[in-house]
Amino acid sequence: MKAGVNREALSVYSLLIDHLSTAVVQLNDQLQIEYLNPAAEMLLAVSRRRIYGNDIGVAFRESEESIQALYSAIESGHPFTKREAEIECSNNKKLFCDYTVTPVMGTTNNTESLIIELYPRDRMKRISQEDEIIANHESSKELVRGLAHEIKNPLGGIRGAAQLISRAFTDEALNDYTQVIIEESDRLRDLVDRLLGPRQLPKNKSLNIHKVIERVRQLISVETENQIKVIRDYDPSIPDLIGDESQLIQALLNITRNAMQALMEDQGNHHKTIHMVTRALRQFTIGSKRHRLVCKISIIDNGPGIPEHILKTLFYPMVSGRADGTGLGLSIAQSVIHQHHGIIECNSYPQKTEFNILIPIETTVQEQEKHS
């Protein structure tokens, strides 16, 4: 009877753990997998029936130091928690998480197994990064606005003075000098205007985002003379969104052209490709706002990657990884997407740079304005 009660209790415990939202993994004293609950299957993208009895590395991989910490927990019987760990899943996807390791003692007072509870931090990390991107973009925009005001006022005076002087000269050669002053003043004024980004509010209307992407793809194909293979992976179920078609074309073109230029300069790459991917995300948070539906546009290239020291300031004005770059394209693109209540994120490694454009899908212009 007692054994029957124990079996019944174990069944209840197993049922409870299976319904936890926390990912739970059980290892034996050889670090072989004995159990995963469904939450762990989802998080690690594995099937528990296929990996039972296998080494922990089949489910996820971490540093040798962390593996030794697991063996130490078995020997000492002491639990521990690791914060902001970066583990690599079986599908090569990197996962940021906190995890707690609890030794389970057997009847001989030796550690019989380890219980690992995994708490993913990717979502919180992403939201924190988005908040930082938005705050930095707003700060840089205010700085540029103040700088633009200080530059444009004296520029107007210089241009006006050059025009007055040119009227007093009868010598054509001297007029050429004043014309240089006028033209250079105009060039600086245009540069300042580009730094400020789009000054007009979006002319919002209902549009198909795939029509926008196809326009960008055609332009890139013409510019590269088909030297770069463009692979399309669209989600046809994405509904129309509210936005300014011409501004979105410009933003996506700036990002895709950035990928194109990186690939064209990568002489050792003989299989240059750009993936253009669209997906619909439900109940997704951008910054501090949660949206029922978000359109995700991914521009992925297999170029050399973006240098790490540039990555954090990539969307600042005048930041460029190329000697002949102006550093304005990505800054302008971010401004356009911000006007559409979205954000651009970037992850970059050698042979893979991914720009993700996230734009909320609102059903009406009035609904979009309500989120402003």
N, C-alpha and C positions, 0 to 999 in steps of 0.2 A: 504493500500500500504506500509505504514511504517512497519507494522508487517511482511509483506512478505519480505521486504528488510532485516529485522532483522533475519528472519528465514534463508534467503539465506546467510547472513553473518555468522551466526552460523554454517551453513553447511560447508562453506569454511574454517572457523577456525578449525572445527572438522577434516576436511580432511587434513589440514596442520599438525595438531598435530599427527594424525594417521601416517603420513609419516616422523615424526621426528625419528632420531636414538637415541635421548635421551629418557629414560624411564620416563613417566609422570603418576602420580597417583593423582586423585582428591578425597578428603574426605569431608564429610559434617561436621557440627559443633559437631556431636556426634562421629566423627572419623569412620564413616561408608563409605565404598567404593562406590563412585558414578561413577567413570570412570577410565579406564586404556587404554593407547594406546598400539598398538601391541608390541612396544619395551619393555614396562613394562611387558607384558604377557611373552615374551621370557625370560627376565631377571629373573623374579620371578617364572617362570614355573607354571603359573596359567591360567585359562580361565576366561576372564572378564565376560562372560555371566553367569557363575556359581557363581561368588562371589559378583556381584553387590548387594548392600544393606547389606552386611555382615561387621562385625567389621574388622578393619585393620589387626588384628592378623591372619585372614584367609590367607592373602597375604604374610605377613612377620611379624616376631616377633623381638622385641628389648627390651632393658632394661626398667624398670618402670620409671626411670629418664627421658628417651627419650620420653616416652608417655606423661609424665607430661609437657615436653617442648612443645609438640604439643598443649595441652590444653592451655598453657600459650600464645602461638601464637594466638589462637582463641580469648582469652580474651583481649590481648593487641593490636592485629593487626600488630605486628612487625614481619617481616621475619627474618629467621636465617639460617645459614649453619652449618652443622656438618661434620667434616673431619674424614676419616678413621673409619667409623662406621662399626661394625660387626653385620649384621642382619642374622636371620635364616629364610630361605624360607619354604614354605609349605611342600616341599619334604625333609626337615631336612638338606638341604645343606646350609653351611655357606657362606655368601657373604660379601666381603669387598667393601665398597663404600663411596663416598661423597654424601651428598644430601642437597638440598636447599628447604626450606619450605617457601611458599609465601601465606599469607592470602589474600582471595578475599572478598572485602567488598560488602555487599548487599545494597539495596535501603535505609535501615534504618541506614546505617553507622555502622552496626554490621558485624562481620565476618560471611560470609555465607558458605564459604568452604575454604579448604586448597589445594594448588597445591604443590605436592612434585616431584621434579626432581632428579632422581637417576643417579649417574655417577659411574659405576663400576670401582674399582681400582685393582681388582684381577690380571688382565693382567700386569699392570705396576708394581704391587707388586711382581708378579712372576718373571718378567724380572729383576727387581732390586735384588731379592734374588739370581737369577741365576748368575748375574754379580758378586755378593759377593762370591758365592760358587766357581766360576772359579778363581777369584782373590786370595781367601784364599788357594785354592788348589795349584795354581802356587807358592804362597809364601812359603807354607809348603814344596813343592817339592824342591825349591831352597835351603831351610834351610837344608833339609835332604841330599841333594847332597853335600853341604859343610861339614856337619857333617860326612857323609860317607867317604869323602876324608881324614878328620882328623883322623878317626878311623882306616881305612884300612891300612894306611901307617905304623903306629906303630905296628899294628897287624901282618903285614908281617915280620917286624923286630923281634918281639917276637917269631913268629913261626920258623923263620930261625935260631934264636939263640938256641931255644929248640932242633932243629934237630942236630945242631953242638954239643951241650952238650951231647945229647944222644949217639953220636958216641964215645965220650971220656969215657963213663961209661962202665965198665965191669959188674957192679952189676945190675942184672935184676930188682931188687926192685927200684933202682934209675931211671932206664929207664921207669918204670911205671909212675913216677912223670912227666917226660918230655913228655910222651905220653898224659897225662892229659892236659898239657899246649897246645900241638899241637891240640888236639881235641876241647878244649874250644876256641882256636883261630879260628878254622874252623867254629865252631858254631856261633861265633860272626860275622864272615865274611858273613855267610849265612843269618844271621838276617839283616845285613846292606843291602845285596842284595835284600832281600824281602821288606825292607823299600823303596828302590828305585823303586820297582814295575817292570813291564815288560820292559826290556832294548832293546828288539828287536822291530823293526817296524812291524806293522800288516802285515800278509801275506794275502792280500785282494783278495777275489774272491766272485762271486755271490753265495748267500746262502739263504735258506729258514729259517727265524727266528723261525718258529714253530718246525723245526727239532732240533734246538739248545735248545729250551724250553723243548721239550719232553725228550731230553737226560738228562737235569737237573732234570726233574720230576722223571725219572726212578731211578736216583742216590739217590734222597731224599727218595723215597719210600723204597728202599733197606735199607738205613741207619736207617730209623724209624720203619722198619718192619710193615709198613702200619698202624702205630698208629695215624698218622695224615692224615686226608682226604684232598686230593688235588683236587680242582675243577677247571676245564679248561673252559675258555670262550674266544675262539679265533675268530678273524676276518679273515676268509679265503681269503678276497679280498686283503690283504696286499701283495704287490709284493716282489720279492726277493730284498735283500739289499746287498751292498758291504761291506764285513768285514772279520775278521779273526775268523773262526769258533771256534778254540780251545780257543782263548782268551775270546770270548764272552761266551762260556760255563763256563769258570772259573769265569768270572765276575758275571754271573747270579747265579752260584752255590754258590758263596760267600754270595750273598744277600739272597738267598733262605735258605741257611744253617743257616744264622743269624736268620731268622724267625723260622726255625725248632727248633733251640736251645732255643729260647725264649718260644716257646710253650711247649717243653719237660720239662722245668723248672716250668711251670705254673701248679702246682699240682691241683688247684681247677677247672681247665677247663677240662670238660669231653667231649667237642665237638670241639676238636682242628681241625682247618681248615686253609688251605692256598689256596687262589684264585690266579690263573695265568691267566691274562687277556691281550689281545692284541687289539689295536685299531690303525687306521690310522688317522692322523691329517693333515689337509690341510692348507697351508699358515700359518705355525706355526713358531714362533720365538724362537730360542735357544740362550741365551745370546743376542748378538747384531746382529745376522744373521737370516734372514728369509729364510725358506726352503719351497719349493713347497709341499713336502710330508715328514712326520715324522712318524716313527714307535714308538708307545708308548707301553711299556711292564710294566704291573703293577703286583707286588708281594704283596699280601694283606693277613695279618694274623690276627686272633682274639685273640692274646696274651695280656699280661699285658700292653704293650706299652713301649716306650722308655722314661726314665726320662728326664724331660725338660732341666735340666742342661747339659745333654749330647747332646741333639738334634742339637745344633748349631755347635758343634765340632765333629759331628759323623764321618765325612770323613777324619779327621786328623789321621795321623799315631799314633799308640800306645794309641788310645782312645777306651775304651771298657766299657760296662756296666756290664760285667761278671768278676768274680774274676779270672777265669782261661783263660780269653780271651787275645789274643795278640794285638788286636786293629789294625790288618793289613788287614783283609779281605775286609772291606768296602773301605779303602783307595786304595787298589789295584784295586778293582772293578771300582772306580771312575776314576783312571788313564787309565784303559782299555777303558772305554766309552769315555773319553776325546780324546783318540787316534782315536776313530771313530767319532770325531766331535760332540759328544753328551754330555749328562749330566744325573746325577742321582739326583732325588729330594726325600725328605722323609717328610711325615706327620704322626704324631703319637698321638693317644689318647688311653685311656684304652679300650681294646677289639678291637682296630683297628689300625694297623700300615701298612702304604702303602708306598712302594718304587716304584717310577715311573722312568723307564729307557727310555730316549728319544734319538732316533738315527735317523739322517737324512737318507732318502732313496734316493740314487743317482743311476742313470741308468747305469753308467759306472765307472770304476776305475779312468779314466781321469777326469771325472766330480767331483768325490770326492776329488781328489788331487787339483783341482781348488779352492775348498773351504778351503784348508789348509792355 
